[in-house]
Amino acid sequence: MPVPEWLPGRRAKDAAASNDAAMWTKCPKCNEVLYRRDLAANLFVCSRCGYHFRMGAYDRIVSIADGDFTEIGQDVLPSDPLGWSDKKTYPAKLKSDAERSGLSESVVCGFATIGGFPVALGVMDFHFRGGTMGQVTGERITMLLEEARRRRVPCVMFAASGGARMEEGMLALMQMAKTTAAVTRFMEDGNFFLMVLTDPTTGGVSASFAFQADVIVAESKAMIGFAGRRVIEQTIRQRLPDQFQTAEFLLEKGAIDMVVDRRKLKEALVRLLEYTRREQ
C-alpha cells in the first residue's frame, strides 16, 4: 500500500511540535508556561510564583559547589538481593531509572568546596526510584561520612526521598540504622553536619539521618514528613492543618532551623560554614 502524500508532512509537523513542547514546561502551581532554559537558569524555580521544581542531583551540585566536585562511591552499584519481580523485574526498573535520570543510584556523593570551604557533599535525587534508600544508598552515604570524618571536613547532605526501597525489603530498612550510626560517629568527633531537606523528604530517610544534623535547612514549601497525609488522617480520624508537613509548618513548630529559597541557598550554606570556622 503506497504511503499517503500527507503522512510525511504530518510526521514532520508532529516532530516539530514535540521538539517545541520539550522546550517548554508548565508550572504546576500557577500554570505559567516557562521556557526550560530560563527555568534552569533560575535554578528550577518558577519566576512567577516561586514554585520549586524538583532538581536533579548533578544540577544541584553545579548550583551549590564551586565547580570542583570529586565523586566517590560510584563503583558501588545496586544488585537484586531478593530476586524481586512484579510487573517488571527489579534490575529492569533500575536500568529504566538509570537511563532516564543518568544516575546509577538515588544518591551522588563526593567532595567539593562551597564558598571556598572544603566539604563532603551528598545529594539525593527523587528521579531515581523516587529517591528511595536501598543498600547502595546507605553504603554511599556511610562511605561519605566516614571519609569526611577522616578528613575532618563538614558534611552537607541534601535529602529527597520517598522512604526505604520496597524491592530490597529488610535490607533497605537496615540502612536507617546504618546511616544513623555513621552520622553519630561523625558528630561525636566534633564534625559539623548540615542537612538540607528538599521536596519530598519522607519515610525512612526522614526517620533516620535527615533529622540528626547540627543545622537543618529546608527549601521553601518542601513536603517533609514520615507517613502520608491521608494515612495519618485515616489513622487519627482528624483533619490535619492545610500547611501540615510543609517546610514552613515544621519551622513554626520548631522541628527545623531555617527555610530558604533555593536561589539564596548557597549564600545561606556559606554563612553557616563560616560560623563553624569562627567557633574553631
Secondary structure, DSSP 8 states (H G I E B T S, - for coil): ----THHHHHHHHHHHHHHHHHTEEE-TTT--EEEHHHHHHTTTB-TTT--B----HHHHHHHHS-S-EEEESTT-----TT--BSSSBHHHHHHHHHHHHS-SSSEEEEEEEETTEEEEEEEE-TTTGGG-B-HHHHHHHHHHHHHHHHHT--EEEEEEE--B-GGGHHHHHHHHHHHHHHHHHHHHTT--EEEEEEEEE-HHHHTTGGG-SSEEEEETT-BB-SS-HHHHHHHHTS---TTTTBHHHHHHTTSSSEEE-GGGHHHHHHHHHHHHHHH-
